Amino acid sequence: MASGVTVNDEVIKVFNDMKVRKSHRTPDEVKQRKKAVLFCLSDDRKKIIVEENKQILVGDIGETVDDPYACFVKLLPLDDCRYGLYDATYETKESKKEDLVFIFWAPDGAPLKSKMIYASSKDAIKKKFTGIKHEWQVNGLDDIQDRSTLAEKLGGNVVVSLEGKPL
């Protein structure tokens, strides 16, 4: 069931900026790249928009952010739904990888109406996010706090570290 909710152009721009990792970027441009970002419904519940001040920049890591994954988890509201993009850096026994993960956050504490509209609008945002390999629906902090759960989504038991931290 489609909700009729549309995706704001800024959401698509953020996704494309996160998806394309250009090696010819200047160090300042790399620092401005988003590591993680949250998206929410507009106040009138007609559009999916970038949530203000709910992001982590690559340049924040090592400065104001020690553990980007733990910081991302803290951005999630306990009483409402969100969509998120997280640029996961991880290692397998063979190589180091980076993948975008689309997260649908629908905590148990969110109102039923919110869960319904976010669930029925998820396809609208997913269609705009072409090339996403990993999708994760999370229903509470128990599901997301342990980084090994994300590692499992990324590559099962072959992932040995996430964000430079061994599992």
WOWO-V72434 format. One record per residue. N is the residue number from 1. RES is the residue in one small letter. PSI is psi in whole degrees, 0 to 359 (999 if undefined). D_CENTER is the distance of its C-alpha to the mean C-alpha in Angstrom with 1 decimal. Layout:
N;RES;PSI;D_CENTER
N;RES;PSI;D_CENTER
This chain:
1;m;123;23.4
2;a;147;22.0
3;s;347;21.6
4;g;1;22.6
5;v;138;19.5
6;t;165;18.7
7;v;124;15.8
8;n;144;16.6
9;d;327;17.3
10;e;325;15.3
11;v;315;12.0
12;i;320;13.4
13;k;315;14.5
14;v;315;11.3
15;f;312;9.9
16;n;322;13.3
17;d;322;13.4
18;m;326;10.4
19;k;321;11.9
20;v;114;15.3
21;r;94;16.2
22;k;128;19.8
23;s;342;22.1
24;h;15;24.5
25;r;150;22.3
26;t;159;24.1
27;p;324;22.9
28;d;322;22.3
29;e;320;20.0
30;v;318;18.0
31;k;332;17.7
32;q;351;16.4
33;r;142;13.5
34;k;133;10.0
35;k;324;8.4
36;a;150;5.4
37;v;149;5.7
38;l;148;6.4
39;f;145;8.7
40;c;175;11.8
41;l;145;15.2
42;s;165;18.0
43;d;326;20.9
44;d;2;22.9
45;r;30;20.2
46;k;341;21.0
47;k;149;17.9
48;i;125;14.2
49;i;165;13.6
50;v;128;11.5
51;e;128;11.9
52;e;139;14.4
53;n;24;14.1
54;k;67;10.6
55;q;162;9.3
56;i;127;10.2
57;l;151;12.4
58;v;322;13.7
59;g;343;17.0
60;d;335;16.2
61;i;125;16.0
62;g;345;19.5
63;e;279;20.5
64;t;349;19.0
65;v;119;16.2
66;d;311;17.6
67;d;102;14.9
68;p;325;11.4
69;y;312;10.0
70;a;322;12.5
71;c;319;11.8
72;f;315;8.1
73;v;322;9.7
74;k;338;12.4
75;l;337;10.5
76;l;129;10.2
77;p;142;13.5
78;l;345;15.8
79;d;15;17.7
80;d;165;15.5
81;c;160;12.7
82;r;163;9.5
83;y;148;6.9
84;g;155;3.2
85;l;130;2.1
86;y;125;3.3
87;d;94;6.9
88;a;131;8.9
89;t;123;12.6
90;y;164;15.0
91;e;140;18.6
92;t;180;20.7
93;k;334;24.5
94;e;322;24.9
95;s;170;22.3
96;k;137;19.4
97;k;160;16.3
98;e;130;13.0
99;d;144;10.6
100;l;137;7.3
101;v;126;5.7
102;f;124;5.1
103;i;129;5.2
104;f;108;8.3
105;w;115;9.4
106;a;78;13.2
107;p;153;15.1
108;d;330;18.8
109;g;357;19.7
110;a;148;18.4
111;p;146;21.3
112;l;317;22.2
113;k;320;22.3
114;s;315;18.7
115;k;319;17.6
116;m;315;19.9
117;i;323;18.8
118;y;318;15.0
119;a;318;16.0
120;s;347;18.4
121;s;352;16.2
122;k;320;13.4
123;d;327;15.5
124;a;316;15.9
125;i;322;12.3
126;k;323;12.1
127;k;330;15.4
128;k;339;14.3
129;f;70;11.6
130;t;139;14.4
131;g;6;14.2
132;i;125;11.0
133;k;333;12.5
134;h;126;10.3
135;e;140;9.4
136;w;120;9.3
137;q;126;10.9
138;v;132;11.3
139;n;8;14.4
140;g;166;15.0
141;l;328;14.7
142;d;327;17.0
143;d;335;14.6
144;i;338;11.7
145;q;323;13.9
146;d;114;15.5
147;r;339;13.7
148;s;335;16.1
149;t;318;14.4
150;l;318;11.3
151;a;320;14.1
152;e;318;15.9
153;k;325;13.3
154;l;325;13.2
155;g;22;16.9
156;g;218;18.9
157;n;5;21.5
158;v;348;21.7
159;v;126;18.8
160;v;338;20.7
161;s;153;18.3
162;l;126;14.7
163;e;38;14.2
164;g;1;18.0
165;k;125;18.7
166;p;150;20.9
167;l;999;20.1
